Structures are given as structure tokens and as C-alpha cells.
Amino acid sequence: MKIAVASEKGMVAEHFGYCEGFAIFDIEDDRIIKSEVVANPGHKPGFLPNLLNDMGVNTIIAGGMGSGAIAIFDEKNIEVIVGARGNAQGAVESYINGSLKSTNSACREHQHHEEHDE
């Protein structure tokens, strides 16, 4: 199993599409056996869910995510956990032990878009 966490400096990122990168964790027998960080190649609608799908991700964890991205992950049978906070690895460990649950609430699309354009 592969779990991706939208992350900023090792912490769960508030905004999936604008995160610094994705911490990717390989899980076997309910243990993390490998982790790597993949830089976010940039926010383009629909691109990141397809990229993570191509990497073999089964679950995505983020602080917040727009409904468009959630819909694409749903189409690809990738579980979405939103509302997570704190350390990225800690969030994965909480997910593995069953204590991390999704708030199931999508962010409004591009709610913070203007703040990130430079």
C-alpha cells in the first residue's frame, strides 16, 4: 500500500494543490517500510490526482482539498482523508492504526488562489 501526504516541511499541508510536496510512504504489514518526498510539480486542475495515481498511491492525506480533486481520486478508487493536521508521518501512523478519520469536507475551489499567485 502507498499513502501520500500533502506536506510542507514534514507537516500535513493545509492546501493539497499548493503544497510544497508529497511525502510518499510504502506500507507493509501495518508498518512504514519506505518513505520519500516528491516535489509538487505545480497546481493544474486534475494533474496532481492523476500523477499520484500513476505513482501507485492508494490513499491521500491532506489538510484540505477541493471537490474537483476529490472527485478524480474517487473515480480512481483512491481514498481521500481531509482535515488532517500535524506531522506527516504521524498522520500516516494514525491512519494505519485506525485513529485518523476524514472530515469529508471539501474546500471551495480556489478559495485561496489569489494568495498563492506571485
Phi and psi in radians as a Rosetta constraint file:
Dihedral C 1 N 2 CA 2 C 2 CIRCULARHARMONIC -2.135 0.35
Dihedral N 2 CA 2 C 2 N 3 CIRCULARHARMONIC 2.281 0.35
Dihedral C 2 N 3 CA 3 C 3 CIRCULARHARMONIC -2.079 0.35
Dihedral N 3 CA 3 C 3 N 4 CIRCULARHARMONIC 2.265 0.35
Dihedral C 3 N 4 CA 4 C 4 CIRCULARHARMONIC -1.889 0.35
Dihedral N 4 CA 4 C 4 N 5 CIRCULARHARMONIC 2.456 0.35
Dihedral C 4 N 5 CA 5 C 5 CIRCULARHARMONIC -2.148 0.35
Dihedral N 5 CA 5 C 5 N 6 CIRCULARHARMONIC 2.121 0.35
Dihedral C 5 N 6 CA 6 C 6 CIRCULARHARMONIC -1.126 0.35
Dihedral N 6 CA 6 C 6 N 7 CIRCULARHARMONIC 2.118 0.35
Dihedral C 6 N 7 CA 7 C 7 CIRCULARHARMONIC -2.386 0.35
Dihedral N 7 CA 7 C 7 N 8 CIRCULARHARMONIC 2.745 0.35
Dihedral C 7 N 8 CA 8 C 8 CIRCULARHARMONIC -2.362 0.35
Dihedral N 8 CA 8 C 8 N 9 CIRCULARHARMONIC 1.953 0.35
Dihedral C 8 N 9 CA 9 C 9 CIRCULARHARMONIC 0.917 0.35
Dihedral N 9 CA 9 C 9 N 10 CIRCULARHARMONIC 0.751 0.35
Dihedral C 9 N 10 CA 10 C 10 CIRCULARHARMONIC 1.459 0.35
Dihedral N 10 CA 10 C 10 N 11 CIRCULARHARMONIC -0.044 0.35
Dihedral C 10 N 11 CA 11 C 11 CIRCULARHARMONIC -1.911 0.35
Dihedral N 11 CA 11 C 11 N 12 CIRCULARHARMONIC 2.709 0.35
Dihedral C 11 N 12 CA 12 C 12 CIRCULARHARMONIC -1.113 0.35
Dihedral N 12 CA 12 C 12 N 13 CIRCULARHARMONIC 2.237 0.35
Dihedral C 12 N 13 CA 13 C 13 CIRCULARHARMONIC -1.394 0.35
Dihedral N 13 CA 13 C 13 N 14 CIRCULARHARMONIC 2.508 0.35
Dihedral C 13 N 14 CA 14 C 14 CIRCULARHARMONIC -1.147 0.35
Dihedral N 14 CA 14 C 14 N 15 CIRCULARHARMONIC -0.644 0.35
Dihedral C 14 N 15 CA 15 C 15 CIRCULARHARMONIC -2.144 0.35
Dihedral N 15 CA 15 C 15 N 16 CIRCULARHARMONIC 1.944 0.35
Dihedral C 15 N 16 CA 16 C 16 CIRCULARHARMONIC -0.891 0.35
Dihedral N 16 CA 16 C 16 N 17 CIRCULARHARMONIC -0.959 0.35
Dihedral C 16 N 17 CA 17 C 17 CIRCULARHARMONIC -1.179 0.35
Dihedral N 17 CA 17 C 17 N 18 CIRCULARHARMONIC -0.433 0.35
Dihedral C 17 N 18 CA 18 C 18 CIRCULARHARMONIC -1.915 0.35
Dihedral N 18 CA 18 C 18 N 19 CIRCULARHARMONIC 0.285 0.35
Dihedral C 18 N 19 CA 19 C 19 CIRCULARHARMONIC -1.223 0.35
Dihedral N 19 CA 19 C 19 N 20 CIRCULARHARMONIC 2.824 0.35
Dihedral C 19 N 20 CA 20 C 20 CIRCULARHARMONIC -1.180 0.35
Dihedral N 20 CA 20 C 20 N 21 CIRCULARHARMONIC -0.680 0.35
Dihedral C 20 N 21 CA 21 C 21 CIRCULARHARMONIC -3.001 0.35
Dihedral N 21 CA 21 C 21 N 22 CIRCULARHARMONIC -3.014 0.35
Dihedral C 21 N 22 CA 22 C 22 CIRCULARHARMONIC -2.168 0.35
Dihedral N 22 CA 22 C 22 N 23 CIRCULARHARMONIC 2.131 0.35
Dihedral C 22 N 23 CA 23 C 23 CIRCULARHARMONIC -1.452 0.35
Dihedral N 23 CA 23 C 23 N 24 CIRCULARHARMONIC 2.099 0.35
Dihedral C 23 N 24 CA 24 C 24 CIRCULARHARMONIC -1.880 0.35
Dihedral N 24 CA 24 C 24 N 25 CIRCULARHARMONIC 2.164 0.35
Dihedral C 24 N 25 CA 25 C 25 CIRCULARHARMONIC -2.035 0.35
Dihedral N 25 CA 25 C 25 N 26 CIRCULARHARMONIC 2.230 0.35
Dihedral C 25 N 26 CA 26 C 26 CIRCULARHARMONIC -1.596 0.35
Dihedral N 26 CA 26 C 26 N 27 CIRCULARHARMONIC 2.258 0.35
Dihedral C 26 N 27 CA 27 C 27 CIRCULARHARMONIC -2.041 0.35
Dihedral N 27 CA 27 C 27 N 28 CIRCULARHARMONIC 2.316 0.35
Dihedral C 27 N 28 CA 28 C 28 CIRCULARHARMONIC -2.430 0.35
Dihedral N 28 CA 28 C 28 N 29 CIRCULARHARMONIC 2.362 0.35
Dihedral C 28 N 29 CA 29 C 29 CIRCULARHARMONIC 0.882 0.35
Dihedral N 29 CA 29 C 29 N 30 CIRCULARHARMONIC 0.773 0.35
Dihedral C 29 N 30 CA 30 C 30 CIRCULARHARMONIC 1.023 0.35
Dihedral N 30 CA 30 C 30 N 31 CIRCULARHARMONIC 0.506 0.35
Dihedral C 30 N 31 CA 31 C 31 CIRCULARHARMONIC -2.307 0.35
Dihedral N 31 CA 31 C 31 N 32 CIRCULARHARMONIC 2.576 0.35
Dihedral C 31 N 32 CA 32 C 32 CIRCULARHARMONIC -1.366 0.35
Dihedral N 32 CA 32 C 32 N 33 CIRCULARHARMONIC 2.112 0.35
Dihedral C 32 N 33 CA 33 C 33 CIRCULARHARMONIC -1.868 0.35
Dihedral N 33 CA 33 C 33 N 34 CIRCULARHARMONIC -0.287 0.35
Dihedral C 33 N 34 CA 34 C 34 CIRCULARHARMONIC -2.789 0.35
Dihedral N 34 CA 34 C 34 N 35 CIRCULARHARMONIC 2.570 0.35
Dihedral C 34 N 35 CA 35 C 35 CIRCULARHARMONIC -2.532 0.35
Dihedral N 35 CA 35 C 35 N 36 CIRCULARHARMONIC 2.609 0.35
Dihedral C 35 N 36 CA 36 C 36 CIRCULARHARMONIC -2.625 0.35
Dihedral N 36 CA 36 C 36 N 37 CIRCULARHARMONIC 2.796 0.35
Dihedral C 36 N 37 CA 37 C 37 CIRCULARHARMONIC -2.016 0.35
Dihedral N 37 CA 37 C 37 N 38 CIRCULARHARMONIC 2.259 0.35
Dihedral C 37 N 38 CA 38 C 38 CIRCULARHARMONIC -1.964 0.35
Dihedral N 38 CA 38 C 38 N 39 CIRCULARHARMONIC 2.189 0.35
Dihedral C 38 N 39 CA 39 C 39 CIRCULARHARMONIC -1.121 0.35
Dihedral N 39 CA 39 C 39 N 40 CIRCULARHARMONIC 2.539 0.35
Dihedral C 39 N 40 CA 40 C 40 CIRCULARHARMONIC -1.252 0.35
Dihedral N 40 CA 40 C 40 N 41 CIRCULARHARMONIC 2.064 0.35
Dihedral C 40 N 41 CA 41 C 41 CIRCULARHARMONIC -1.326 0.35
Dihedral N 41 CA 41 C 41 N 42 CIRCULARHARMONIC -0.035 0.35
Dihedral C 41 N 42 CA 42 C 42 CIRCULARHARMONIC 2.189 0.35
Dihedral N 42 CA 42 C 42 N 43 CIRCULARHARMONIC 2.634 0.35
Dihedral C 42 N 43 CA 43 C 43 CIRCULARHARMONIC -1.531 0.35
Dihedral N 43 CA 43 C 43 N 44 CIRCULARHARMONIC 1.975 0.35
Dihedral C 43 N 44 CA 44 C 44 CIRCULARHARMONIC -2.366 0.35
Dihedral N 44 CA 44 C 44 N 45 CIRCULARHARMONIC 2.263 0.35
Dihedral C 44 N 45 CA 45 C 45 CIRCULARHARMONIC -0.881 0.35
Dihedral N 45 CA 45 C 45 N 46 CIRCULARHARMONIC 2.221 0.35
Dihedral C 45 N 46 CA 46 C 46 CIRCULARHARMONIC 1.474 0.35
Dihedral N 46 CA 46 C 46 N 47 CIRCULARHARMONIC -0.260 0.35
Dihedral C 46 N 47 CA 47 C 47 CIRCULARHARMONIC -1.258 0.35
Dihedral N 47 CA 47 C 47 N 48 CIRCULARHARMONIC -0.873 0.35
Dihedral C 47 N 48 CA 48 C 48 CIRCULARHARMONIC -1.110 0.35
Dihedral N 48 CA 48 C 48 N 49 CIRCULARHARMONIC -0.752 0.35
Dihedral C 48 N 49 CA 49 C 49 CIRCULARHARMONIC -1.037 0.35
Dihedral N 49 CA 49 C 49 N 50 CIRCULARHARMONIC -0.682 0.35
Dihedral C 49 N 50 CA 50 C 50 CIRCULARHARMONIC -1.202 0.35
Dihedral N 50 CA 50 C 50 N 51 CIRCULARHARMONIC -0.691 0.35
Dihedral C 50 N 51 CA 51 C 51 CIRCULARHARMONIC -1.046 0.35
Dihedral N 51 CA 51 C 51 N 52 CIRCULARHARMONIC -0.845 0.35
Dihedral C 51 N 52 CA 52 C 52 CIRCULARHARMONIC -1.158 0.35
Dihedral N 52 CA 52 C 52 N 53 CIRCULARHARMONIC -0.631 0.35
Dihedral C 52 N 53 CA 53 C 53 CIRCULARHARMONIC -1.071 0.35
Dihedral N 53 CA 53 C 53 N 54 CIRCULARHARMONIC -0.785 0.35
Dihedral C 53 N 54 CA 54 C 54 CIRCULARHARMONIC -1.104 0.35
Dihedral N 54 CA 54 C 54 N 55 CIRCULARHARMONIC -0.444 0.35
Dihedral C 54 N 55 CA 55 C 55 CIRCULARHARMONIC -1.443 0.35
Dihedral N 55 CA 55 C 55 N 56 CIRCULARHARMONIC -0.075 0.35
Dihedral C 55 N 56 CA 56 C 56 CIRCULARHARMONIC 1.526 0.35
Dihedral N 56 CA 56 C 56 N 57 CIRCULARHARMONIC 0.329 0.35
Dihedral C 56 N 57 CA 57 C 57 CIRCULARHARMONIC -1.223 0.35
Dihedral N 57 CA 57 C 57 N 58 CIRCULARHARMONIC 2.365 0.35
Dihedral C 57 N 58 CA 58 C 58 CIRCULARHARMONIC -1.762 0.35
Dihedral N 58 CA 58 C 58 N 59 CIRCULARHARMONIC -0.484 0.35
Dihedral C 58 N 59 CA 59 C 59 CIRCULARHARMONIC -2.465 0.35
Dihedral N 59 CA 59 C 59 N 60 CIRCULARHARMONIC 2.440 0.35
Dihedral C 59 N 60 CA 60 C 60 CIRCULARHARMONIC -2.105 0.35
Dihedral N 60 CA 60 C 60 N 61 CIRCULARHARMONIC 2.339 0.35
Dihedral C 60 N 61 CA 61 C 61 CIRCULARHARMONIC -2.060 0.35
Dihedral N 61 CA 61 C 61 N 62 CIRCULARHARMONIC 2.306 0.35
Dihedral C 61 N 62 CA 62 C 62 CIRCULARHARMONIC -2.658 0.35
Dihedral N 62 CA 62 C 62 N 63 CIRCULARHARMONIC 2.844 0.35
Dihedral C 62 N 63 CA 63 C 63 CIRCULARHARMONIC -1.244 0.35
Dihedral N 63 CA 63 C 63 N 64 CIRCULARHARMONIC -0.827 0.35
Dihedral C 63 N 64 CA 64 C 64 CIRCULARHARMONIC -2.561 0.35
Dihedral N 64 CA 64 C 64 N 65 CIRCULARHARMONIC 2.721 0.35
Dihedral C 64 N 65 CA 65 C 65 CIRCULARHARMONIC -2.733 0.35
Dihedral N 65 CA 65 C 65 N 66 CIRCULARHARMONIC 2.505 0.35
Dihedral C 65 N 66 CA 66 C 66 CIRCULARHARMONIC -1.306 0.35
Dihedral N 66 CA 66 C 66 N 67 CIRCULARHARMONIC 2.767 0.35
Dihedral C 66 N 67 CA 67 C 67 CIRCULARHARMONIC -1.140 0.35
Dihedral N 67 CA 67 C 67 N 68 CIRCULARHARMONIC -0.515 0.35
Dihedral C 67 N 68 CA 68 C 68 CIRCULARHARMONIC -1.111 0.35
Dihedral N 68 CA 68 C 68 N 69 CIRCULARHARMONIC -0.801 0.35
Dihedral C 68 N 69 CA 69 C 69 CIRCULARHARMONIC -1.139 0.35
Dihedral N 69 CA 69 C 69 N 70 CIRCULARHARMONIC -0.737 0.35
Dihedral C 69 N 70 CA 70 C 70 CIRCULARHARMONIC -1.032 0.35
Dihedral N 70 CA 70 C 70 N 71 CIRCULARHARMONIC -0.746 0.35
Dihedral C 70 N 71 CA 71 C 71 CIRCULARHARMONIC -1.070 0.35
Dihedral N 71 CA 71 C 71 N 72 CIRCULARHARMONIC -0.722 0.35
Dihedral C 71 N 72 CA 72 C 72 CIRCULARHARMONIC -1.171 0.35
Dihedral N 72 CA 72 C 72 N 73 CIRCULARHARMONIC -0.750 0.35
Dihedral C 72 N 73 CA 73 C 73 CIRCULARHARMONIC -1.066 0.35
Dihedral N 73 CA 73 C 73 N 74 CIRCULARHARMONIC -0.728 0.35
Dihedral C 73 N 74 CA 74 C 74 CIRCULARHARMONIC -1.043 0.35
Dihedral N 74 CA 74 C 74 N 75 CIRCULARHARMONIC -0.767 0.35
Dihedral C 74 N 75 CA 75 C 75 CIRCULARHARMONIC -1.026 0.35
Dihedral N 75 CA 75 C 75 N 76 CIRCULARHARMONIC -0.574 0.35
Dihedral C 75 N 76 CA 76 C 76 CIRCULARHARMONIC -1.658 0.35
Dihedral N 76 CA 76 C 76 N 77 CIRCULARHARMONIC 0.152 0.35
Dihedral C 76 N 77 CA 77 C 77 CIRCULARHARMONIC 1.011 0.35
Dihedral N 77 CA 77 C 77 N 78 CIRCULARHARMONIC 0.650 0.35
Dihedral C 77 N 78 CA 78 C 78 CIRCULARHARMONIC -1.794 0.35
Dihedral N 78 CA 78 C 78 N 79 CIRCULARHARMONIC 2.183 0.35
Dihedral C 78 N 79 CA 79 C 79 CIRCULARHARMONIC -1.229 0.35
Dihedral N 79 CA 79 C 79 N 80 CIRCULARHARMONIC 2.368 0.35
Dihedral C 79 N 80 CA 80 C 80 CIRCULARHARMONIC -1.949 0.35
Dihedral N 80 CA 80 C 80 N 81 CIRCULARHARMONIC 2.203 0.35
Dihedral C 80 N 81 CA 81 C 81 CIRCULARHARMONIC -2.046 0.35
Dihedral N 81 CA 81 C 81 N 82 CIRCULARHARMONIC 1.987 0.35
Dihedral C 81 N 82 CA 82 C 82 CIRCULARHARMONIC -2.036 0.35
Dihedral N 82 CA 82 C 82 N 83 CIRCULARHARMONIC 2.790 0.35
Dihedral C 82 N 83 CA 83 C 83 CIRCULARHARMONIC 1.629 0.35
Dihedral N 83 CA 83 C 83 N 84 CIRCULARHARMONIC 0.105 0.35
Dihedral C 83 N 84 CA 84 C 84 CIRCULARHARMONIC -1.324 0.35
Dihedral N 84 CA 84 C 84 N 85 CIRCULARHARMONIC 2.693 0.35
Dihedral C 84 N 85 CA 85 C 85 CIRCULARHARMONIC -2.520 0.35
Dihedral N 85 CA 85 C 85 N 86 CIRCULARHARMONIC 2.877 0.35
Dihedral C 85 N 86 CA 86 C 86 CIRCULARHARMONIC 1.600 0.35
Dihedral N 86 CA 86 C 86 N 87 CIRCULARHARMONIC -2.770 0.35
Dihedral C 86 N 87 CA 87 C 87 CIRCULARHARMONIC -1.152 0.35
Dihedral N 87 CA 87 C 87 N 88 CIRCULARHARMONIC 2.366 0.35
Dihedral C 87 N 88 CA 88 C 88 CIRCULARHARMONIC -1.082 0.35
Dihedral N 88 CA 88 C 88 N 89 CIRCULARHARMONIC -0.829 0.35
Dihedral C 88 N 89 CA 89 C 89 CIRCULARHARMONIC -1.126 0.35
Dihedral N 89 CA 89 C 89 N 90 CIRCULARHARMONIC -0.671 0.35
Dihedral C 89 N 90 CA 90 C 90 CIRCULARHARMONIC -1.088 0.35
Dihedral N 90 CA 90 C 90 N 91 CIRCULARHARMONIC -0.641 0.35
Dihedral C 90 N 91 CA 91 C 91 CIRCULARHARMONIC -1.129 0.35
Dihedral N 91 CA 91 C 91 N 92 CIRCULARHARMONIC -0.710 0.35
Dihedral C 91 N 92 CA 92 C 92 CIRCULARHARMONIC -1.133 0.35
Dihedral N 92 CA 92 C 92 N 93 CIRCULARHARMONIC -0.769 0.35
Dihedral C 92 N 93 CA 93 C 93 CIRCULARHARMONIC -1.083 0.35
Dihedral N 93 CA 93 C 93 N 94 CIRCULARHARMONIC -0.686 0.35
Dihedral C 93 N 94 CA 94 C 94 CIRCULARHARMONIC -1.141 0.35
Dihedral N 94 CA 94 C 94 N 95 CIRCULARHARMONIC -0.663 0.35
Dihedral C 94 N 95 CA 95 C 95 CIRCULARHARMONIC -1.110 0.35
Dihedral N 95 CA 95 C 95 N 96 CIRCULARHARMONIC -0.803 0.35
Dihedral C 95 N 96 CA 96 C 96 CIRCULARHARMONIC -1.045 0.35
Dihedral N 96 CA 96 C 96 N 97 CIRCULARHARMONIC -0.736 0.35
Dihedral C 96 N 97 CA 97 C 97 CIRCULARHARMONIC -1.492 0.35
Dihedral N 97 CA 97 C 97 N 98 CIRCULARHARMONIC 0.060 0.35
Dihedral C 97 N 98 CA 98 C 98 CIRCULARHARMONIC 1.518 0.35
Dihedral N 98 CA 98 C 98 N 99 CIRCULARHARMONIC 0.104 0.35
Dihedral C 98 N 99 CA 99 C 99 CIRCULARHARMONIC -1.653 0.35
Dihedral N 99 CA 99 C 99 N 100 CIRCULARHARMONIC -0.135 0.35
Dihedral C 99 N 100 CA 100 C 100 CIRCULARHARMONIC -1.713 0.35
Dihedral N 100 CA 100 C 100 N 101 CIRCULARHARMONIC 2.070 0.35
Dihedral C 100 N 101 CA 101 C 101 CIRCULARHARMONIC -2.087 0.35
Dihedral N 101 CA 101 C 101 N 102 CIRCULARHARMONIC 2.593 0.35
Dihedral C 101 N 102 CA 102 C 102 CIRCULARHARMONIC -1.364 0.35
Dihedral N 102 CA 102 C 102 N 103 CIRCULARHARMONIC 2.516 0.35
Dihedral C 102 N 103 CA 103 C 103 CIRCULARHARMONIC -1.396 0.35
Dihedral N 103 CA 103 C 103 N 104 CIRCULARHARMONIC -0.238 0.35
Dihedral C 103 N 104 CA 104 C 104 CIRCULARHARMONIC 1.025 0.35
Dihedral N 104 CA 104 C 104 N 105 CIRCULARHARMONIC 0.400 0.35
Dihedral C 104 N 105 CA 105 C 105 CIRCULARHARMONIC -1.940 0.35
Dihedral N 105 CA 105 C 105 N 106 CIRCULARHARMONIC 2.167 0.35
Dihedral C 105 N 106 CA 106 C 106 CIRCULARHARMONIC -1.456 0.35
Dihedral N 106 CA 106 C 106 N 107 CIRCULARHARMONIC 2.575 0.35
Dihedral C 106 N 107 CA 107 C 107 CIRCULARHARMONIC -1.306 0.35
Dihedral N 107 CA 107 C 107 N 108 CIRCULARHARMONIC 2.655 0.35
Dihedral C 107 N 108 CA 108 C 108 CIRCULARHARMONIC -1.164 0.35
Dihedral N 108 CA 108 C 108 N 109 CIRCULARHARMONIC 2.389 0.35
Dihedral C 108 N 109 CA 109 C 109 CIRCULARHARMONIC -0.963 0.35
Dihedral N 109 CA 109 C 109 N 110 CIRCULARHARMONIC 2.272 0.35
Dihedral C 109 N 110 CA 110 C 110 CIRCULARHARMONIC 1.001 0.35
Dihedral N 110 CA 110 C 110 N 111 CIRCULARHARMONIC 0.511 0.35
Dihedral C 110 N 111 CA 111 C 111 CIRCULARHARMONIC -0.968 0.35
Dihedral N 111 CA 111 C 111 N 112 CIRCULARHARMONIC -0.653 0.35
Dihedral C 111 N 112 CA 112 C 112 CIRCULARHARMONIC -1.972 0.35
Dihedral N 112 CA 112 C 112 N 113 CIRCULARHARMONIC 0.305 0.35
Dihedral C 112 N 113 CA 113 C 113 CIRCULARHARMONIC -0.949 0.35
Dihedral N 113 CA 113 C 113 N 114 CIRCULARHARMONIC -0.785 0.35
Dihedral C 113 N 114 CA 114 C 114 CIRCULARHARMONIC -1.115 0.35
Dihedral N 114 CA 114 C 114 N 115 CIRCULARHARMONIC -0.555 0.35
Dihedral C 114 N 115 CA 115 C 115 CIRCULARHARMONIC -1.179 0.35
Dihedral N 115 CA 115 C 115 N 116 CIRCULARHARMONIC -0.418 0.35
Dihedral C 115 N 116 CA 116 C 116 CIRCULARHARMONIC -1.779 0.35
Dihedral N 116 CA 116 C 116 N 117 CIRCULARHARMONIC -0.160 0.35
Dihedral C 116 N 117 CA 117 C 117 CIRCULARHARMONIC -1.402 0.35
Dihedral N 117 CA 117 C 117 N 118 CIRCULARHARMONIC 2.240 0.35
